Structures are given as C-alpha cells and as structure tokens.
C-alpha cells in the first residue's frame, strides 16, 4: 500500500569514495521518492570517528550532484530535521539511550577488551556463535553506580530477550524471521560516547519521519536489532526494503579485486552520468518490459520497489559500455561539442586552434563509431594531425602495384574541384573509377589509408570533405612518396 507522501533517506558514512552500491542505494531512494511524490533526505552518518575521512563529505556531495541526485533536505540545504550530521546530534542519542536503560531495555557494560577477546576465543573453540554473554547484567545497581563514579570505561548495550521471534516484513524479501537467541546484545553507545550505527540510525529515522528504509541486503541481519529498538522505544516501524547484492560476473560479491567500485573511477574514465545512472538502475530492478535505455525522468516514472528482485545483480561492464555509447549518441551535437572541447583542452592537441564547425563535422562523422567522448579524439587522430605512419596490414591488403597511378589520377581530379562539398568528392572518385575502368573500392581503400593512416573510420567522402581539398591532396602526395609496394603485392 503506497503512502501519500513517503519520506526516504540516503545515509552514507564519510569513510571514502562513494561506492557503486552506495550510488545504487541513493538512486533507488531518489526514484522511489520521485515516483511517489515524496521527499528524500541526505543524512551524514559520521559517528565512526576511526574511519572518518576529512574530505569524504565534500567528495560525496560532489559525486551525488554529478550523478543528478538531488535532495529535499540535507547538510547544504537544511530542513525541518536539522542537523543532518550525526556527530552534531550526540545529545539526542544519549537521551534515548538513557530512556532505554531506564526501561531495562539497555544496560551499561564495563567489560575490558581482554575479557571480550577471551570470551570470543572461548566461544570459537566451542564452535559457538560469538556474542556477548550478558555478564554486565550480573552486576548489582550499587556496583554499576560505583563503576560509574570511578569513571570506568563503559558501553551501552541493547538488552535482547531470549526465546523470541522477530518478524521483519520486507518489501523485497518478504517475511523474514529471526531467533533472538542468535541476536547479539548490540553496542548502542561506544566508549567514546558516540552512538553506533544501530541506535543513531533508528533514532534519526524516527525523528526525521522516514517511512521507508531502502538499503543494501548487507543490513538485513541488523534489522532485527532495529526492530527491537523501535518496539522498545514505542515507535512505529518504517517499511523495510533490502536491495540485492551487487556481484562480479563470477557471482562473487562486487569488490575492488575484480574492478572499479568507486563512482569516481567511472567519472574519471569518461562514463556519462546518464549511462551510469541507467546502468545502476538496472542492477536489481527491471521495468517489466524490454526497455533498457532510460533517462532519469523515465526511470522515475516507471520505478517501483515491487519490481526489485531478490537475486544478486551482476555488474556487467559490457552492458555499461553499450549504454554509454547509446546515451552518447542520443546527445545533441552542440552538447557533444562542449564535451569534446573540454577533452581537447586536456589532450595532446590542446594548443591547436580548431573551429567549432570543423569539430561538429568530426562529431557527426564519428558519432556512430564511438562509445566515449575522448574517442572523438583517440579513434580519429587524423582529423587533428597528418598521419606519419601507415598501417602495414592495410598496405599489404589494399596497396597494389597500380595503386600509385590510380591515386595520382584521383588526386588530379580532386585538384580541379572548386570549393567542393561532400558530393563533389564522391563525384570525383566515381569519375576517376570510370576513367580507369576499375571498381570504386580500388580507390576508396587506398585513399582512406593515405588520408588517415588506417583502414577503418567514417565514410571516405566524409574524410575528404572534413579534411578538405588542399590537405587531402597533400596527404595523398605524402602517402605516394612514403608507401612502398609490398613484394607480395607486386606479383598479384
């Protein structure tokens, strides 16, 4: 049942770059909110001070903005639930931890690291699950008070009752049951006074009015602790939806060992945000039809949590590359021009003065042949500089004993053209072929080699027109001087 105005959140920890799985979580929350006319909140869960990285928040915000995911409330926007940094909400967590303690639903624990390590080792030897043994609950109130007065180090733990069943109704995974005998007495407040994820997460979700908690499957095992916290504090639970794991092609969990996992890596490699968003949206969700190409608006219109599946989603880089090419081709040439000029400014050709009209011709010719913006340069360097080398394989296959004579004839016919357009070059080549009584292929392949140095690329008439009459003649002359006829071609 849909809620009139749902509120969802993306709550990353600033411990490094945004993981591709984090982008997927942010995106699914964003799409759900947009589809349901709800709101999405950005909350920074920065209570793990050991893993906190100073610049991570700024990088996170920059990456999300690049991806086109915008929030209704958050650190830079503000909102009714400020502050949105958990490190600025410590008094709030302490208040609710005290309430839990007063209710007998949580307790102080003064165990030393040595005792906890000894307990773990003992349980491991007995092949038991490693979990806290509730030793702190054997302390009397006087002992607890005395330890507190002495300033002994303590944590606050959740008091999980044994022999109960916790039921989680998950939108994606269905009904999931947990036995409280294997649910640990989770630490809620650490010895440094900061809350753990579990307490801060539940308190903030409640106070910020979160109606749907949409997060990765790895948090499913923590959900029974969260359900208990909602119950112990007398709060209504949100709807839970745990997204499937992201997998490598070999079905192992997506990891750095097999490829890039940070969104920034894909940004640096030149992937379009539209392609990455499109690709990530299809990791665990499908629209129910054959459509694979989506804009952000189309995704928001079609998205539903009901169509997110349980099975792990395989990260297929070939699919991402295909989508990148499709989104690139869907862009207007004027937009690609700006992107190409930016790439050129960082390239070997940054000092070349190239007219926009010339670059637009390159874009139009190469658009069907590239997958990334930088390939408007790397796949056709001959548009930016005269070739100095010629592909030996193409020479062997296409440069015959009579090629120089034929190309010379073509060159002379081109020289007679006056301000030629593309059709004029085609007519000149057709005329030359007729005069020589040969097929046009006998000219097309060698002239392509002379103009570009390689045997593939856009149509040869596009090449001649873009490079221009004078430069084309110069390149043909140069090739005729440099390319020698392979011995194997002489006798053919």
N, C-alpha and C positions, 0 to 999 in steps of 0.2 A: 504494500500500500504506500503510495507516494505521499510525502508530507508537503504541505502547501509551500513552505519556504524553508528548505533544508539549509543547514549550516555545516560545512565541512572544513577541514583544515589540512594544511601540509606543514609538518613539524619536523624539519631536519635538524640534525646536530652539526654544528660548525667544526667538524673534525677533519676536513679535507675537501677535495673537489666533489661536485655533485655527481653521484653515481648514476649510471643509465637507469638503474632500478628506481632511484630516487626521482628521476625525471618522469618515469612511468607513473609512480605514485602521485606526484604533483599533477600530472596531466589528467589522470583518471578522476581525481578530486575536482579539478577545474572543469572538465567536460560534464561531470555529473551536476555540478552547481549550475553551469550554464543551461544544461538541458532542463533542469527542474526549476529555473528561475530562483536559485538560491544564492548563497554567498560563500566565498572561500576565504579563509583566514590563513595568513602566514604566521607561524609561531616558531621562534628560535629556541630549541631545546639545548641550552648551553650549560647544563649543570654538571657535566663530566669535565671538570677542570683539568684533569690529567691529559685528556685528548684534545682539549680546546686549541684551535689554531687561529692566531690573531686575524689574518686576512681572509679567513674562510667565509665569514658572513658577507663581506663585500663581494667576493667571488661568486657566492651562491646567488645573491640578488642580481648580479650582472648576468649570470648564466640563465636564470629564470626569465629575465627581461628579454634576453636574446631569443629565447625559445617562444616568446609570445604568451607566456603565462602570467597573467596579471591578477592581483589580489584585491579584495574589497576592504580588508583590514590587515594591518601588519606593521612592522617596525618603522617603515618610512612613510606609511600612510596614516597611521593612527587608527582610532576606532573606539568603540564603546567598551572594549575589554582590555585596554592598556593596563600595564605594559605587556609587550609581546616577546620580551626576552625573559626566559625563566629565571635567569640569575638575578633579575630585579623583582622577583616575586617570592623570595625566600620566607618572608614572614607569613605569607598566605599558607604555604605548605606546612610550616611549623604549627600554625593554628589548627589545621585539620589533623596533623599527626597527634597533637595533644588531645583532640577530641576522640580519636581512635583509642588512644591509651586510656582515657577516662572511661570509655565504653568497654574496656577489656578486649578490644579487637586488635590491639597492637601492644608492644611492650619494649622496655629498654633491655638491651643485651650488651654485656660488658666483656665478652669473650676476647681473649688475646689472639693475635694472628697465629701464635704457636698452637693454641688449643684447637682452633678451627682447622689447621693443617693436620694435626694429629687425628681429628675426627674424620676428615676426608680420607686419610690413608687407611684408617681402620675400616671404614665402610667399603673402600675399594678392595681391601683384602677379602672381605666377606661377600664381594660381588653385589653389594647393596647400592641403591641409588644414593648419590652424595647429596645430603640435605641437612639442614640444621636440626639438632635434636631437642630443641626447646629447653635446653639446660637453664637459660636465664629465668624461665618461669618457676624454677625451684627456689629462687631467691625470695626471701621474705620482703615485705614492704620496708621494714627497717633497714635491711641490707641494701636494698636499692637506693633508699634515701641517703644512707651513709656513703655509698659509692659516688652518688651524685655530688654530695657535699665535698668529697675528697677530690673532685674534679677528674675522676677516672674516665677514660675514653669509652664511649658507648655508641651504639647504633640503635635505631628503632626498627623493629621487625613486625611484620604482619602476623597476626595470630590465626593461622588456618586451623579450622576444626577438623578432626579426623572423621573418617567413615561417612563422608557426604559426597554427593554427586553434583557437580556444577555443569549446567547445560548452557552451551553457547549456541544461539540460533544465528548462523552466519548466512548472509545473503548469497554467498557464492558456494560455500562448502556444505550448507545445510546444517542439520543439528549435529553438534559435536559435544561429546560428554567427557568430563574429566573427573577422576577419582581424587578427592582431596588428600588421600594418603600419600600421593606422589606429587603434591603441590607444596613446594618449599615455603617456609616462613620468610618470604622475601624481605630484604632490607628496604625500608621506606625512606629513612633519613640516614645518610652516611656519617661517619665520624667527623667529617669536616663541616657538618651542618647543612650540606647540600642534599636535596632530595634525590632519590634515584628516579629513573625514567618512569617507573610504575606509579608512584604517588603523584608526581608532578603532572604526568600525562592525564590521569583520571581527574585530578582537581581542576586542571585547566580546561579540559574538555567539558566538564560540567559548568564551570563558571563562564565559559565562552559560548555556552549554548549549542555545542556541537551535537548534531542529530545523527550523523553517520560517520563512523570511523572507518575510513578506507585506507588500508595499509598492506604491506607485504606479508606473505604467508609466514615468514620467519617470526612474526609477532603472534602467531596463533597460540603458541604454547604459553605465552604470557597472559593471554586473555582471561583465563580463569582467575588469576590474581586481580585483574582489573574488575572483573565481575563482582568478586568478593568486596572490593573497595567500594563499588557503587552500592552494594547491599548494606555494608557496614555503616556507610555514611547516609543511608536512606535516600539515595538519589536514583532517578530514573536512568536506566541504561540507554546508551545510544544504539543504533543499528550497526552491527559489525559486518565488514566485508573484507575478507583477506585475499589479496591478489595472488595469482600463481607465481611460482618461482621463475626466474629467468635462467635459461640453460644454454650451455655451449652446444654446438652441433653433436657432440658425443654424449649429450644428455647429462653431463656433469654441471654443477652449479656455475653460473657465469662468474668468471674470475679473471684477474689480470694475467694469469699464466697463459691463457689462450687468446688474449686480445685486449683491446682497449675497453675500459669500463667507465671512464670518466667522460662526461658530456663534453668537457673542454677539449679532449683529444679529438673528438669528431668535428668540433668547431675549427680547430687548427688544421685539420685535414681538408677543410673546404666543403664539408657537407652543408647543404642548405637546411635552415631551421625547419622549413615546411616539410622536407623529406624526412628528417629525423623525427619530427612530431608524428607524421603519418606512419612511419615505421613502428615507432614505440607504441602508438595506439593499437596496432595490430598484434602486439605481444600479449596475448591472453584475452583479447576481445575480437569479435567479428560482427559485422553488421547484419548477418543473416542472409546476405546475397553475395554476388560475385564481385562487388565493387572493392577495389584495393587502393585506388587513388582518391585521397581526401584532402580537402582544405580544412583548416581549423574550424571554420563555420559549419562545414558539412559534418565533421566529427561531432560537434556539439549537438547538432540536430538529430543525429542518429544514435548517440551513445546511450547505453543503459547498462546497469550493473547486472541485469538478468542475463545478458549475453557475454558476460565474462566467464570463462570456463575454469575448471579446477586444475586441469593438467598443466604441467610446466610449459613455458613458452620458449621455443628455440630461437636464439639470436642468429639470424641468417644474414651474413654480411652481403651476400649476392643480392638478396631482396632489397636491402638498404641502398645498394649501389643502383639498382634498377629504378627505385623510387626517386633517387636523387636526379637521375637522368630525366625521368618523366616530369618532375617538378621544374627542372631547369628549362626544359623545352616549353613548358606552359607559361613561362615568364615573358612579358613583352620585351622586345629588343632594346627599348630605351632603358629599362631597368637592368638588363644584362650589360649594357654599355657602361653604366656606372660601376658595376661589379668588375668588369674587365679592366677598366681604367685603374681601379684600386689594385687589382692583381699586377698590372703592368708597373705601377709605381713601386712595387716591391721586387720586381724582376730584373733580369739582366738588361732588359730593354727600357728601363725607367727613364733614361735620358733621351730616348727617341721622341721626336715630335710627330705625332700621328693624329690626323684629323678624325673627328667623330664619324664623319661619313664613311671614311675608309674602314674604321673599326666596325661600324654597323654592317658593312658588306661582309667582313670576316665572320661576324656573328651569324648572319643569315646563311652563309655557306656552310659553316661548321656546326650549326645548332643540332642537326640530326646525328652528328658524329661524336659528340662529347657527353660526358657524364658529370664533369666538374667544371667550374668556371676557369680554373687555371689551365684546362685543356684547350681553351681558346688560344692559348699560347704554346703549350708544350707539344700539342699534336699538329701544329702548323707553324713552326718557327720560320718557314719560308715566306710567310707574309710579313715578317719583321726584318729579315735579313736574307741576303742572297745565299743559296746553298754553296758550301765549299767542298762537300763530299757527295758522292752519288752511290746509291745502294747497289752493291756488287751483284746481288741476286737478281735485281731488276735489270741491270745491264746485260747480264748473261741471258736473260729470258727475252728481253724486249729490244736490245740494241743490235741490229743486224748489219751486214756489210753495206746494204744500200740505205741504211738509216740516215747517214750524214747528207746524202744527196736529197733525200726526201724532206728532211727538216730544213735544209737550205732553201728549198722551193717554198715551203710553208712560211719560213721567215721572210722571204721576199714578198709574198702575197700579203702578209701582215703589215709589212712596211708601207704598203700602198694605201692602207686604211686611213681615213681622216676622222679623228675624234670617235673612235669605234665604241659601240655598245656591245653587250654580250653576243647578240645575234650576228653582229658583223664578224666576230671571231669565228663563230660557228660556220658562217658562210664561206669565210676564207679557208678554213680547214676542209670543208666539203669540196670547194673548188679545186684545192690542191690535190685531194684524193682522186677527183675525176680526171684532172690533167695527167696525173701519174698512173691512172688506171689501177689503183690499189684500193683496198678496203680502208675505211677511216681509222680502224684500230691500229693500222700500221703507223699512223701519225699520232694518234691520241696518247698511246703509252709512252713513246719516246719524248714527246713534248712535255708530258707530265713530269717525267724524270728530269728533263732539262730545267723546268721551272721550279720544281720542289726538291729534287734530290732523292725522292722516294716514289713508290709505286701506288700509294693509296691517298685518298683525300677527297675533297669535293669535286664536282664535275670540272673537266679541263677547260670548258668555256668560262666557268666562274673564275678559275685560276687566271686565265689570260686577262679577263676583264678587271679583276681586283688588282692584280699586279700591274696592269696597264701595258699599253703598246710598247713604249720605249724600253721599259725594264724587261718585258718579256723577250723582246728582240735581243737585248743584252745578255740575258740568261741563256737563250738558245745559242748565241755565238760562243759564249763561255763554255757551254757543255760540248759543243762541236770541237773545241780546242782541247778540252781536258779528257773527255771519254774516249778510250781506245776500244777498238772492236776486239772482243774476246776471241781467241783462236778457235774455240769450239763453235763460234757463230759464223766464221768465215766460210766454212765448207757447207753450211746449211743452204 
